[in-house]
């Protein structure tokens, strides 16, 4: 860690009783460096930020994209099944589906076998939008590959496959 001569040492308080200003990247992480959870969380933050930036023009978030992708691949699933498969709280999924329905990307059709349940389908507009989202998501995945390398990305996916 380098501290400029004009700043007090990080181990000493400034004369006014406040802690010295230190750039965030100058702060040591100690044992966190060896914690997989910390490293995965930091990478997840980077991934989400890049996803949001790459898909920013179409205003789609990672969870919305996941829900649309699963519905597109499995038309007619119930809300409960989608929530369980993606690990989303049911109440949160209902709110998310409301927003996707307002955007005319998803439609809920009352189940013929269970009146308490709805079958989820993409609308025609949803199918078109999902195709565009998937092209942009592929661009995002190229960014990930540029960041960590192709072999590391593939290995990471193999390692994480046991958690999906």
C-alpha positions as CSV (number, residue, x, y, z in Angstrom):
1,X,0.0,0.0,0.0
2,X,1.4,3.4,-0.9
3,X,0.4,6.5,1.0
4,X,1.3,9.9,-0.3
5,X,3.5,12.1,1.9
6,X,0.6,14.6,2.2
7,X,-1.7,12.0,3.8
8,X,-1.2,10.6,7.3
9,X,-0.3,7.0,7.6
10,X,-3.4,4.8,7.7
11,X,-2.4,3.6,11.1
12,X,-2.6,7.1,12.5
13,X,-5.5,9.5,12.9
14,X,-5.5,12.8,11.1
15,X,-5.0,15.8,13.4
16,X,-8.8,16.5,13.4
17,X,-9.7,13.1,14.8
18,X,-11.1,11.7,11.5
19,X,-9.7,8.7,9.8
20,X,-7.4,9.4,6.8
21,X,-8.7,9.1,3.3
22,X,-7.6,5.9,1.6
23,X,-8.5,4.8,-1.9
24,X,-10.6,1.6,-1.8
25,X,-8.1,-0.4,-3.9
26,X,-5.4,0.4,-1.3
27,X,-7.3,-1.5,1.4
28,X,-6.0,-5.0,2.2
29,X,-8.5,-7.8,2.1
30,X,-6.6,-10.1,4.4
31,X,-8.2,-13.6,4.6
32,X,-10.9,-12.6,2.1
33,X,-8.4,-13.1,-0.7
34,X,-8.6,-16.9,0.0
35,X,-12.4,-17.1,0.4
36,X,-14.2,-18.6,-2.7
37,X,-17.5,-17.0,-1.6
38,X,-16.0,-13.5,-1.6
39,X,-14.4,-14.0,-5.0
40,X,-17.5,-15.5,-6.5
41,X,-19.6,-12.6,-5.2
42,X,-17.2,-10.0,-6.6
43,X,-17.3,-11.8,-10.0
44,X,-21.1,-11.9,-9.8
45,X,-21.2,-8.2,-9.2
46,X,-19.0,-7.6,-12.3
47,X,-21.1,-10.0,-14.4
48,X,-24.4,-8.4,-13.4
49,X,-23.0,-4.9,-14.1
50,X,-21.8,-6.0,-17.5
51,X,-25.1,-7.8,-18.3
52,X,-27.1,-4.7,-17.3
53,X,-24.8,-2.4,-19.3
54,X,-24.9,-4.7,-22.4
55,X,-28.7,-5.1,-22.2
56,X,-29.4,-1.6,-21.0
57,X,-31.0,-0.4,-24.2
58,X,-33.7,-3.1,-24.0
59,X,-34.3,-2.6,-20.2
60,X,-34.0,-6.2,-19.1
61,X,-32.5,-7.5,-15.9
62,X,-30.8,-10.8,-15.3
63,X,-33.7,-12.3,-13.4
64,X,-36.2,-11.2,-16.0
65,X,-34.0,-12.6,-18.8
66,X,-33.9,-16.0,-16.9
67,X,-37.6,-16.1,-16.5
68,X,-38.3,-15.3,-20.1
69,X,-35.7,-17.8,-21.3
70,X,-37.3,-20.6,-19.2
71,X,-40.8,-19.8,-20.3
72,X,-39.7,-19.6,-23.9
73,X,-38.0,-23.0,-23.7
74,X,-40.9,-24.5,-21.7
75,X,-44.3,-22.9,-22.6
76,X,-47.1,-23.7,-20.3
77,X,-45.2,-24.0,-17.0
78,X,-46.9,-22.8,-13.9
79,X,-45.6,-19.9,-11.9
80,X,-44.7,-22.2,-9.0
81,X,-42.6,-24.5,-11.2
82,X,-40.7,-21.5,-12.7
83,X,-40.1,-20.0,-9.2
84,X,-38.8,-23.3,-7.9
85,X,-36.6,-24.1,-10.8
86,X,-34.9,-20.6,-10.8
87,X,-34.8,-20.3,-7.0
88,X,-37.0,-17.2,-7.0
89,X,-39.5,-16.4,-4.1
90,X,-43.0,-16.9,-5.4
91,X,-44.1,-13.4,-4.4
92,X,-41.1,-11.9,-6.2
93,X,-41.9,-13.9,-9.3
94,X,-45.5,-12.7,-9.3
95,X,-44.3,-9.0,-9.2
96,X,-41.7,-9.8,-12.0
97,X,-44.4,-11.5,-14.1
98,X,-46.7,-8.5,-13.6
99,X,-44.0,-6.2,-15.1
100,X,-43.3,-8.6,-18.0
101,X,-47.1,-8.9,-18.6
102,X,-47.4,-5.1,-18.6
103,X,-44.6,-5.0,-21.3
104,X,-46.7,-7.5,-23.3
105,X,-43.8,-10.1,-23.2
106,X,-45.6,-12.8,-21.1
107,X,-49.2,-13.9,-20.8
108,X,-50.7,-16.0,-18.1
109,X,-53.4,-18.5,-19.1
110,X,-55.6,-20.0,-16.4
111,X,-54.8,-23.7,-16.1
112,X,-57.6,-26.0,-17.2
113,X,-56.6,-28.6,-14.6
114,X,-56.0,-26.3,-11.6
115,X,-58.0,-23.0,-11.4
116,X,-55.5,-21.6,-8.8
117,X,-52.7,-21.9,-11.3
118,X,-51.6,-20.1,-14.5
119,X,-49.7,-21.5,-17.4
120,X,-47.0,-19.1,-18.6
121,X,-46.4,-18.3,-22.3
122,X,-44.4,-15.8,-24.2
123,X,-46.5,-13.5,-26.4
124,X,-45.5,-13.0,-30.0
125,X,-43.9,-9.7,-28.9
126,X,-42.1,-11.7,-26.1
127,X,-40.7,-14.2,-28.6
128,X,-39.3,-11.5,-30.8
129,X,-37.9,-9.6,-27.7
130,X,-36.4,-12.8,-26.3
131,X,-34.5,-13.5,-29.5
132,X,-33.0,-10.0,-29.3
133,X,-32.2,-10.4,-25.6
134,X,-30.5,-13.7,-26.4
135,X,-28.3,-12.0,-29.0
136,X,-27.3,-9.3,-26.5
137,X,-26.7,-11.9,-23.8
138,X,-24.4,-13.7,-26.2
139,X,-22.4,-10.5,-26.5
140,X,-22.3,-10.3,-22.7
141,X,-21.0,-13.8,-22.6
142,X,-18.2,-12.8,-25.0
143,X,-17.3,-10.0,-22.5
144,X,-17.0,-12.7,-19.8
145,X,-14.8,-14.8,-22.0
146,X,-12.6,-11.8,-22.7
147,X,-12.3,-11.1,-19.0
148,X,-11.4,-14.7,-17.9
149,X,-10.5,-16.5,-21.1
150,X,-12.4,-19.1,-23.0
151,X,-11.0,-22.2,-21.2
152,X,-11.6,-20.6,-17.8
153,X,-15.1,-19.7,-18.7
154,X,-15.8,-23.3,-19.9
155,X,-14.2,-24.7,-16.7
156,X,-16.2,-22.3,-14.5
157,X,-19.5,-23.4,-16.2
158,X,-18.5,-27.1,-15.5
159,X,-17.8,-26.3,-11.9
160,X,-21.0,-24.4,-11.4
161,X,-23.2,-26.9,-13.3
162,X,-23.6,-28.8,-10.0
163,X,-25.4,-25.8,-8.5
164,X,-28.0,-25.2,-11.2
